């Protein structure tokens, strides 16, 4: 964290120095699981330890543990407003519009192009 500090330094002295610099570090107790979700994966930490550091008004969370990456199938949700808009633009049936939107991953412009061309 700080160059030259930490190795061989007394933990009490380190804590005291951090307090003098206005840095506080606390541990979140009883963390059972931490999940990081991205567009197509979940990274799950079941043995997570989470520390919260506050320095100069900025809060930072530090996570340690063993990650377990899980693939996740995302369900595409197509809003009725999107179906209505594409139907109005193309004159296609609702079923055809839904199929085009699913095929295009919900991209309105792409669905309209597919149905118009």
Buried (B, 14 or more C-beta within 10 A) or exposed (E): EEEEEEEEEEEEEBEEEBEEEEBEBEEEEEBEEBEEEEEEEEEBBEEBEBEEBEBEEEEEEEBEBEBEEEEEEEEEEBEEEBBEBBBEBBEBEEEBBBBBBEEBEBBBEBBBEBBEE
